[in-house]
Amino acid sequence: MSLTTPPADAGISTRPYLIRALHEWCTENGFTPYIAVYVDASVQVPPEYVKNNEIVLNIGLEATNALRMGNELIEFKARFGGAAREISVPVTHVIAIYARENGQGMAFPAPTVAGGSRVKAEPATADVNSGAPHLALADDAAPPSQKPRANARPAKSPEPPPPSGPGRPSLKRVK
């Protein structure tokens, strides 16, 4: 399964700019930025922490070393179980970025495979004290007024919650 890229005349995706902006917003407000990532062969993360082709990563400045957030890749070094690991995530595989403390952030469409169909990735649910996070599905082509809102569910059981609806992701806080 190979992922497709947008046509050359489509311009650069807004996704990397939105990710960097929300990372900066989290950092400036004292929040911890987390990203939910769809994992396939192009993503370099510790496989033992991947569940259902997803991983949630803390990309806060205290949790990362040499963080680089480019237009194509997010790269950094982080410790997992005490061992330093190099992490590389294509920006197209980031399915959400949010603040751990309040769940505010943004969800993105899952990557597409050759043929135009979306990868079957279900971001998990955010578990925050204040209730449902305010996540909007960000689609580069959709105007802000047409972006659907995602509803959150508390993450209490080890089983993934049923989907909240077609194309409506939610987040799960992983400690």
N, CA, C and O of each residue as an XYZ file, in Angstrom:
700
protein
N       0.853     -1.152      0.000
C       0.000      0.000      0.000
C       0.906      1.224      0.000
O       1.686      1.427      0.931
N       0.802      2.032     -1.041
C       1.612      3.247     -1.106
C       0.714      4.456     -0.941
O      -0.417      4.486     -1.427
N       1.235      5.444     -0.250
C       0.449      6.654     -0.006
C       0.618      7.606     -1.159
O       1.685      7.683     -1.767
N      -0.437      8.329     -1.458
C      -0.384      9.287     -2.555
C      -0.049     10.663     -2.018
O      -0.259     10.949     -0.839
N       0.467     11.503     -2.879
C       0.756     12.881     -2.510
C      -0.138     13.791     -3.329
O      -0.597     13.390     -4.399
N      -0.403     15.007     -2.859
C      -1.272     15.904     -3.608
C      -0.602     16.323     -4.911
O       0.625     16.299     -5.004
N      -1.382     16.706     -5.917
C      -0.800     17.159     -7.169
C       0.097     18.373     -6.935
O      -0.112     19.142     -5.997
N       1.100     18.532     -7.804
C       2.068     19.615     -7.646
C       1.410     20.985     -7.678
O       1.888     21.906     -7.016
N       0.328     21.142     -8.427
C      -0.322     22.448     -8.531
C      -1.234     22.748     -7.337
O      -1.798     23.839     -7.253
N      -1.383     21.797     -6.420
C      -2.244     21.994     -5.259
C      -1.592     22.878     -4.203
O      -2.273     23.330     -3.282
N      -0.290     23.136     -4.312
C       0.410     23.933     -3.312
C       0.786     23.074     -2.120
O       0.460     21.888     -2.063
N       1.467     23.679     -1.181
C       1.894     22.971      0.021
C       0.705     22.854      0.971
O      -0.077     23.791      1.125
N       0.585     21.707      1.595
C      -0.487     21.467      2.552
C      -0.403     22.442      3.715
O       0.681     22.895      4.083
N      -1.557     22.762      4.291
C      -1.591     23.620      5.479
C      -1.293     22.822      6.747
O      -1.030     23.409      7.796
N      -1.331     21.497      6.664
C      -1.166     20.643      7.848
C       0.114     20.944      8.633
O       0.025     21.109      9.849
N       1.319     21.026      8.005
C       2.511     21.281      8.816
C       2.480     22.640      9.508
O       3.010     22.780     10.610
N       1.872     23.632      8.886
C       1.783     24.960      9.485
C       0.827     24.952     10.680
O       1.095     25.589     11.699
N      -0.285     24.231     10.552
C      -1.236     24.133     11.657
C      -0.634     23.360     12.826
O      -0.847     23.715     13.985
N       0.114     22.308     12.523
C       0.769     21.529     13.579
C       1.767     22.401     14.336
O       1.791     22.398     15.567
N       2.595     23.150     13.594
C       3.573     24.027     14.258
C       2.878     25.117     15.067
O       3.324     25.449     16.166
N       1.800     25.673     14.541
C       1.070     26.725     15.259
C       0.460     26.189     16.550
O       0.544     26.846     17.587
N      -0.147     25.017     16.505
C      -0.741     24.453     17.716
C       0.323     24.009     18.710
O       0.105     24.088     19.919
N       1.468     23.545     18.224
C       2.592     23.219     19.109
C       3.044     24.487     19.836
O       3.263     24.466     21.048
N       3.180     25.573     19.105
C       3.596     26.844     19.713
C       2.550     27.336     20.713
O       2.901     27.817     21.790
N       1.267     27.218     20.362
C       0.194     27.650     21.262
C       0.243     26.842     22.562
O       0.142     27.409     23.650
N       0.396     25.525     22.448
C       0.483     24.679     23.650
C       1.657     25.101     24.513
O       1.511     25.275     25.723
N       2.818     25.267     23.900
C       4.037     25.610     24.629
C       3.904     26.951     25.336
O       4.253     27.072     26.511
N       3.403     27.955     24.632
C       3.272     29.291     25.218
C       2.265     29.337     26.357
O       2.381     30.174     27.252
N       1.279     28.448     26.335
C       0.256     28.440     27.380
C       0.540     27.431     28.488
O      -0.296     27.215     29.365
N       1.717     26.814     28.449
C       2.094     25.870     29.503
C       1.448     24.511     29.371
O       1.437     23.743     30.334
N       0.903     24.187     28.198
C       0.290     22.888     27.964
C       1.303     21.929     27.348
O       2.343     22.351     26.843
N       0.990     20.643     27.392
C       1.852     19.609     26.822
C       1.280     19.185     25.477
O       0.191     18.612     25.433
N       1.991     19.453     24.364
C       1.459     19.065     23.054
C       1.669     17.579     22.772
O       2.777     17.061     22.907
N       0.599     16.906     22.382
C       0.633     15.501     22.001
C       0.204     15.407     20.544
O      -0.636     16.181     20.084
N       0.790     14.450     19.817
C       0.309     14.149     18.475
C      -0.125     12.692     18.419
O       0.530     11.815     18.983
N      -1.230     12.445     17.735
C      -1.676     11.088     17.433
C      -1.213     10.816     16.011
O      -1.408     11.639     15.117
N      -0.596      9.653     15.806
C       0.039      9.336     14.528
C      -0.472      8.005     13.998
O      -0.545      7.023     14.738
N      -0.829      7.972     12.712
C      -1.128      6.712     12.044
C       0.213      6.080     11.677
O       1.041      6.721     11.029
N       0.431      4.847     12.079
C       1.727      4.192     11.894
C       1.660      3.181     10.750
O       0.797      2.304     10.715
N       2.600      3.335      9.816
C       2.838      2.333      8.777
C       4.351      2.266      8.576
O       5.103      2.749      9.422
N       4.801      1.685      7.486
C       6.236      1.480      7.262
C       7.021      2.785      7.134
O       8.235      2.782      7.341
N       6.373      3.890      6.802
C       7.088      5.159      6.633
C       7.297      5.907      7.951
O       7.970      6.938      7.968
N       6.739      5.412      9.043
C       6.839      6.058     10.352
C       7.884      5.322     11.185
O       7.854      4.097     11.294
N       8.810      6.083     11.771
C       9.859      5.479     12.602
C       9.562      5.794     14.067
O       9.871      6.879     14.562
N       8.952      4.812     14.753
C       8.632      4.903     16.177
C       8.890      3.533     16.788
O       8.985      2.545     16.059
N       9.007      3.452     18.114
C       9.188      2.129     18.741
C       7.942      1.266     18.517
O       6.865      1.612     19.004
N       8.067      0.167     17.801
C       6.887     -0.644     17.467
C       6.166     -1.220     18.685
O       4.966     -1.487     18.621
N       6.873     -1.413     19.781
C       6.226     -1.987     20.966
C       5.210     -1.044     21.610
O       4.427     -1.474     22.458
N       5.210      0.226     21.226
C       4.254      1.194     21.757
C       3.122      1.496     20.785
O       2.266      2.331     21.078
N       3.102      0.833     19.642
C       2.064      1.044     18.631
C       0.897      0.116     18.928
O       1.082     -1.076     19.173
N      -0.307      0.678     18.904
C      -1.512     -0.114     19.134
C      -2.530      0.254     18.063
O      -2.839      1.431     17.876
N      -3.048     -0.742     17.365
C      -4.019     -0.524     16.287
C      -3.500      0.462     15.246
O      -4.240      1.328     14.781
N      -2.239      0.329     14.887
C      -1.587      1.194     13.900
C      -1.564      2.655     14.326
O      -1.532      3.539     13.469
N      -1.580      2.931     15.624
C      -1.545      4.293     16.128
C      -0.573      4.400     17.290
O      -0.319      3.434     18.009
N      -0.041      5.595     17.450
C       0.776      5.913     18.610
C       0.511      7.369     18.955
O       0.301      8.198     18.069
N       0.523      7.675     20.245
C       0.393      9.051     20.708
C       1.739      9.451     21.289
O       2.287      8.759     22.147
N       2.269     10.576     20.814
C       3.601     11.028     21.212
C       3.539     12.395     21.884
O       2.839     13.297     21.426
N       4.277     12.528     22.966
C       4.459     13.805     23.639
C       5.543     14.553     22.865
O       6.687     14.099     22.815
N       5.202     15.688     22.263
C       6.201     16.461     21.526
C       6.519     17.768     22.242
O       6.928     18.751     21.623
N       6.321     17.760     23.563
C       6.700     18.907     24.370
C       8.208     19.064     24.403
O       8.940     18.094     24.204
N       8.674     20.269     24.651
C      10.102     20.550     24.654
C      10.833     19.774     25.740
O      12.011     19.457     25.572
N      10.165     19.459     26.858
C      10.791     18.708     27.935
C      10.923     17.222     27.593
O      11.782     16.537     28.148
N      10.085     16.719     26.688
C      10.068     15.288     26.366
C      10.884     14.949     25.122
O      11.127     13.777     24.836
N      11.304     15.970     24.385
C      12.013     15.723     23.133
C      13.388     16.364     23.146
O      13.669     17.262     23.939
N      14.238     15.884     22.251
C      15.550     16.470     22.037
C      15.707     16.638     20.526
O      15.350     15.746     19.757
N      16.236     17.768     20.112
C      16.477     18.052     18.688
C      15.192     17.976     17.867
O      15.175     17.394     16.782
N      14.118     18.566     18.389
C      12.831     18.559     17.686
C      12.916     19.423     16.433
O      13.282     20.597     16.492
N      12.569     18.815     15.296
C      12.497     19.535     14.021
C      11.124     19.262     13.429
O      10.753     18.112     13.192
N      10.379     20.327     13.194
C       9.036     20.205     12.635
C       9.031     20.845     11.248
O       8.760     22.038     11.108
N       9.331     20.052     10.235
C       9.401     20.547      8.874
C       8.073     20.377      8.147
O       7.081     19.948      8.736
N       8.065     20.718      6.866
C       6.853     20.573      6.058
C       6.576     19.127      5.678
O       5.436     18.780      5.368
N       7.601     18.273      5.695
C       7.436     16.873      5.317
C       7.522     15.922      6.504
O       6.781     14.940      6.563
N       8.427     16.204      7.460
C       8.684     15.295      8.578
C       8.707     16.024      9.910
O       9.072     17.197      9.987
N       8.315     15.317     10.951
C       8.546     15.737     12.331
C       9.572     14.747     12.864
O       9.326     13.541     12.884
N      10.718     15.256     13.293
C      11.802     14.399     13.758
C      12.275     14.870     15.129
O      12.343     16.070     15.399
N      12.601     13.912     15.986
C      13.142     14.233     17.303
C      13.688     12.970     17.936
O      13.505     11.867     17.421
N      14.360     13.148     19.055
C      14.824     12.030     19.878
C      14.030     12.080     21.173
O      13.757     13.154     21.710
N      13.664     10.909     21.663
C      12.902     10.829     22.909
C      13.246      9.523     23.612
O      13.756      8.588     22.996
N      12.962      9.473     24.900
C      13.210      8.264     25.686
C      11.911      7.476     25.818
O      10.852      8.025     26.124
N      12.026      6.178     25.579
C      10.928      5.245     25.760
C      11.452      4.141     26.656
O      12.372      3.418     26.273
N      10.886      4.000     27.837
C      11.357      2.996     28.774
C      12.820      3.186     29.139
O      13.530      2.212     29.391
N      13.277      4.438     29.169
C      14.654      4.752     29.542
C      15.652      4.694     28.398
O      16.803      5.094     28.571
N      15.243      4.207     27.238
C      16.151      4.096     26.091
C      15.876      5.219     25.099
O      14.725      5.470     24.742
N      16.934      5.895     24.653
C      16.791      6.972     23.670
C      16.454      6.374     22.311
O      17.066      5.397     21.880
N      15.475      6.971     21.645
C      15.045      6.510     20.319
C      14.942      7.702     19.371
O      14.624      8.816     19.787
N      15.212      7.453     18.102
C      15.026      8.468     17.062
C      13.632      8.271     16.484
O      13.253      7.164     16.102
N      12.882      9.355     16.428
C      11.506      9.317     15.953
C      11.422     10.124     14.662
O      11.978     11.217     14.566
N      10.727      9.578     13.680
C      10.497     10.271     12.414
C       9.065     10.000     11.971
O       8.673      8.852     11.761
N       8.292     11.069     11.833
C       6.880     10.952     11.489
C       6.594     11.828     10.273
O       6.802     13.039     10.342
N       6.127     11.262      9.168
C       5.687     12.105      8.061
C       4.500     12.963      8.516
O       3.602     12.467      9.197
N       4.495     14.216      8.151
C       3.420     15.129      8.553
C       2.069     14.601      8.089
O       1.059     14.821      8.758
N       2.035     13.912      6.960
C       0.777     13.357      6.446
C       0.184     12.297      7.362
O      -1.000     11.982      7.249
N       0.988     11.738      8.274
C       0.523     10.689      9.169
C       0.072     11.211     10.536
O      -0.398     10.435     11.368
N       0.210     12.509     10.771
C      -0.297     13.103     12.010
C      -1.806     13.222     11.859
O      -2.291     13.928     10.975
N      -2.549     12.532     12.721
C      -4.005     12.565     12.624
C      -4.628     13.484     13.666
O      -5.832     13.737     13.628
N      -3.813     13.988     14.604
C      -4.314     14.972     15.564
C      -3.145     15.580     16.333
O      -2.107     14.945     16.518
N      -3.333     16.815     16.773
C      -2.430     17.459     17.731
C      -3.328     18.134     18.750
O      -4.305     18.792     18.394
N      -2.989     17.965     20.027
C      -3.845     18.515     21.073
C      -3.047     18.729     22.354
O      -1.960     18.180     22.532
N      -3.619     19.543     23.239
C      -3.030     19.793     24.551
C      -3.493     18.693     25.505
O      -4.691     18.445     25.640
N      -2.545     18.042     26.160
C      -2.880     16.959     27.090
C      -3.796     17.435     28.212
O      -4.697     16.706     28.628
N      -3.576     18.634     28.698
C      -4.280     19.113     29.883
C      -5.763     19.409     29.649
O      -6.570     19.234     30.562
N      -6.137     19.850     28.451
C      -7.537     20.201     28.231
C      -8.126     19.594     26.955
O      -9.313     19.777     26.685
N      -7.329     18.883     26.173
C      -7.837     18.224     24.977
C      -8.065     19.140     23.787
O      -8.487     18.673     22.730
N      -7.796     20.430     23.930
C      -8.006     21.336     22.807
C      -6.946     21.107     21.746
O      -5.766     20.954     22.063
N      -7.356     21.085     20.504
C      -6.436     20.877     19.413
C      -7.161     20.719     18.111
O      -8.223     21.305     17.902
N      -6.586     19.921     17.229
C      -7.151     19.760     15.897
C      -6.896     18.338     15.406
O      -5.817     17.780     15.603
N      -7.905     17.770     14.766
C      -7.780     16.460     14.148
C      -7.663     16.641     12.639
O      -8.198     17.595     12.074
N      -6.963     15.719     11.998
C      -6.738     15.766     10.562
C      -7.232     14.482      9.931
O      -7.332     13.461     10.612
N      -7.547     14.509      8.632
C      -7.935     13.265      7.964
C      -6.778     12.270      7.979
O      -5.610     12.657      7.946
N      -7.114     10.998      8.027
C      -6.097      9.945      7.959
C      -5.438      9.991      6.584
O      -6.023     10.509      5.633
N      -4.214      9.449      6.472
C      -3.551      9.426      5.160
C      -4.388      8.660      4.140
O      -5.183      7.793      4.502
N      -4.202      8.986      2.874
C      -4.889      8.265      1.813
C      -3.923      7.302      1.150
O      -2.717      7.544      1.105
N      -4.465      6.209      0.637
C      -3.656      5.226     -0.082
C      -3.882      5.423     -1.574
O      -4.807      6.123     -1.985
N      -3.034      4.801     -2.375
C      -3.201      4.889     -3.823
C      -4.619      4.468     -4.179
O      -5.088      3.424     -3.725
N      -5.290      5.252     -4.971
C      -6.682      4.987     -5.300
C      -7.609      5.974     -4.611
O      -8.796      6.040     -4.931
N      -7.069      6.750     -3.655
C      -7.844      7.815     -3.032
C      -8.624      7.440     -1.796
O      -9.242      8.318     -1.193
N      -8.631      6.158     -1.374
C      -9.398      5.808     -0.183
C      -8.598      6.135      1.073
O      -7.368      6.085      1.068
N      -9.297      6.465      2.134
C      -8.673      6.805      3.404
C      -8.248      5.546      4.137
O      -8.926      4.521      4.068
N      -7.126      5.623      4.837
C      -6.665      4.530      5.673
C      -7.654      4.401      6.827
O      -8.135      5.407      7.349
N      -7.957      3.178      7.224
C      -8.887      2.945      8.326
C      -8.182      3.169      9.652
O      -7.744      2.214     10.294
N      -8.071      4.411     10.063
C      -7.448      4.740     11.345
C      -8.479      5.437     12.198
O      -9.117      6.393     11.756
N      -8.645      4.967     13.411
C      -9.577      5.589     14.339
C      -8.791      6.206     15.475
O      -8.363      5.487     16.377
N      -8.584      7.535     15.462
C      -7.929      8.119     16.619
C      -8.766      7.827     17.856
O      -9.995      7.789     17.794
N      -8.096      7.626     18.963
C      -8.784      7.268     20.194
C      -9.383      8.491     20.858
O      -9.465      9.556     20.246
N      -9.802      8.346     22.107
C     -10.576      9.368     22.783
C      -9.760     10.119     23.821
O      -8.941      9.517     24.515
N      -9.969     11.420     23.938
C      -9.287     12.232     24.947
C      -9.972     12.052     26.294
O     -11.200     12.024     26.368
N      -9.195     11.932     27.345
C      -9.740     11.820     28.685
C      -9.263     13.037     29.457
O      -8.170     13.039     30.022
N     -10.080     14.057     29.474
C      -9.709     15.294     30.157
C     -10.764     15.621     31.197
O     -11.926     15.236     31.063
N     -10.352     16.331     32.230
C     -11.251     16.652     33.332
C     -12.395     17.552     32.915
O     -13.491     17.460     33.468
N     -12.152     18.426     31.942
C     -13.166     19.400     31.574
C     -14.221     18.847     30.626
O     -15.122     19.587     30.228
N     -14.144     17.580     30.252
C     -15.126     17.018     29.339
C     -14.566     16.906     27.935
O     -13.380     16.637     27.745
N     -15.420     17.111     26.966
C     -15.041     16.899     25.562
C     -14.080     17.973     25.073
O     -14.285     19.160     25.326
N     -13.031     17.554     24.373
C     -12.135     18.540     23.784
C     -12.797     19.189     22.583
O     -13.774     18.675     22.040
N     -12.259     20.311     22.183
C     -12.789     21.031     21.038
C     -11.879     20.776     19.854
O     -10.964     21.552     19.578
N     -12.142     19.669     19.149
C     -11.321     19.296     18.011
C     -12.131     19.468     16.743
O     -13.300     19.087     16.684
N     -11.503     20.046     15.727
C     -12.146     20.187     14.440
C     -11.373     19.380     13.423
O     -10.143     19.406     13.408
N     -12.086     18.660     12.571
C     -11.437     17.915     11.507
C     -10.917     18.921     10.500
O     -11.694     19.682      9.924
N      -9.613     18.930     10.282
C      -9.009     19.898      9.376
C      -8.800     19.246      8.024
O      -8.046     18.281      7.903
N      -9.446     19.755      7.040
C      -9.278     19.286      5.677
C      -8.788     20.463      4.870
O      -9.422     21.518      4.862
N      -7.662     20.298      4.186
C      -7.057     21.408      3.461
C      -8.021     22.067      2.486
O      -7.884     23.255      2.196
N      -8.998     21.314      1.972
C      -9.887     21.865      0.968
C     -11.161     22.458      1.557
O     -11.837     23.235      0.883
N     -11.503     22.116      2.789
C     -12.770     22.562      3.357
C     -12.620     23.896      4.075
O     -11.665     24.086      4.828
N     -13.554     24.824      3.852
C     -13.511     26.075      4.606
C     -13.827     25.809      6.067
O     -14.497     24.824      6.377
N     -13.355     26.672      6.988
C     -13.550     26.423      8.422
C     -15.004     26.219      8.817
O     -15.281     25.453      9.740
N     -15.936     26.879      8.146
C     -17.347     26.754      8.519
C     -17.914     25.376      8.199
O     -18.972     25.021      8.718
N     -17.235     24.583      7.350
C     -17.742     23.279      6.975
C     -17.009     22.132      7.647
O     -17.290     20.972      7.343
N     -16.073     22.415      8.558
C     -15.316     21.357      9.211
C     -16.130     20.784     10.360
O     -16.567     21.532     11.234
N     -16.346     19.457     10.379
C     -17.122     18.857     11.465
C     -16.357     18.852     12.776
O     -15.126     18.851     12.780
N     -17.080     18.847     13.889
C     -16.488     18.766     15.220
C     -16.449     17.306     15.658
O     -17.341     16.524     15.330
N     -15.407     16.952     16.401
C     -15.291     15.594     16.931
C     -15.745     15.577     18.382
O     -15.495     16.527     19.124
N     -16.406     14.509     18.787
C     -16.819     14.358     20.183
C     -15.865     13.413     20.869
O     -15.392     12.451     20.264
N     -15.578     13.679     22.128
C     -14.639     12.842     22.874
C     -15.403     11.917     23.809
O     -16.527     12.206     24.219
N     -14.775     10.813     24.131
C     -15.312      9.867     25.106
C     -14.219      9.563     26.112
O     -13.045      9.555     25.742
N     -14.557      9.313     27.371
C     -13.516      8.956     28.327
C     -12.918      7.592     28.003
O     -13.624      6.675     27.582
N     -11.610      7.472     28.205
C     -10.905      6.214     27.927
C     -10.749      5.442     29.227
O      -9.825      5.713     29.994
N     -11.638      4.479     29.491
C     -11.606      3.718     30.731
C     -11.267      2.257     30.501
O     -10.681      1.627     31.382
N     -11.610      1.694     29.354
C     -11.381      0.280     29.123
C     -10.221      0.085     28.150
O      -9.909      0.986     27.371
N      -9.577     -1.088     28.189
C      -8.481     -1.351     27.255
C      -8.965     -1.529     25.821
O      -8.177     -1.388     24.885
N     -10.258     -1.839     25.630
C     -10.813     -1.981     24.290
C     -11.012     -0.600     23.673
O     -11.443      0.324     24.363
N     -10.705     -0.443     22.375
C     -10.956      0.852     21.750
C     -12.455      1.113     21.682
O     -13.232      0.189     21.440
N     -12.873      2.366     21.894
C     -14.301      2.677     21.853
C     -14.818      2.562     20.421
O     -14.041      2.681     19.474
N     -16.127      2.332     20.252
C     -16.667      2.280     18.897
C     -16.530      3.654     18.248
O     -16.509      4.668     18.946
N     -16.435      3.696     16.924
C     -16.281      4.987     16.255
C     -17.454      5.897     16.563
O     -18.588      5.439     16.710
N     -17.171      7.208     16.660
C     -18.217      8.167     16.988
C     -19.023      8.564     15.764
O     -19.953      9.362     15.876
N     -18.695      8.038     14.621
C     -19.425      8.342     13.396
C     -18.474      8.262     12.227
O     -17.258      8.243     12.417
N     -19.002      8.217     11.030
C     -18.113      8.115      9.867
C     -17.252      9.359      9.720
O     -17.757     10.480      9.651
N     -15.926      9.137      9.673
C     -15.005     10.245      9.446
C     -14.873     11.215     10.599
O     -14.353     12.314     10.407
N     -15.324     10.852     11.800
C     -15.267     11.765     12.940
C     -14.325     11.202     13.984
O     -14.753     10.419     14.832
N     -13.050     11.580     13.949
C     -12.094     11.042     14.913
C     -12.271     11.651     16.292
O     -12.841     12.730     16.449
N     -11.773     10.940     17.279
C     -11.684     11.449     18.645
C     -10.325     11.032     19.178
O      -9.615     10.279     18.511
N      -9.945     11.492     20.349
C      -8.607     11.263     20.873
C      -8.611     10.497     22.172
O      -9.596     10.527     22.911
N      -7.517      9.808     22.462
C      -7.326      9.085     23.712
C      -6.030      9.529     24.335
O      -4.988      9.495     23.681
N      -6.067      9.945     25.586
C      -4.856     10.347     26.270
C      -4.162      9.093     26.771
O      -4.757      8.290     27.491
N      -2.899      8.926     26.386
C      -2.103      7.759     26.780
C      -1.020      8.240     27.721
O      -0.287      9.176     27.400
N      -0.913      7.617     28.867
C       0.095      8.025     29.842
C       1.287      7.126     29.751
O       2.252      7.303     30.494
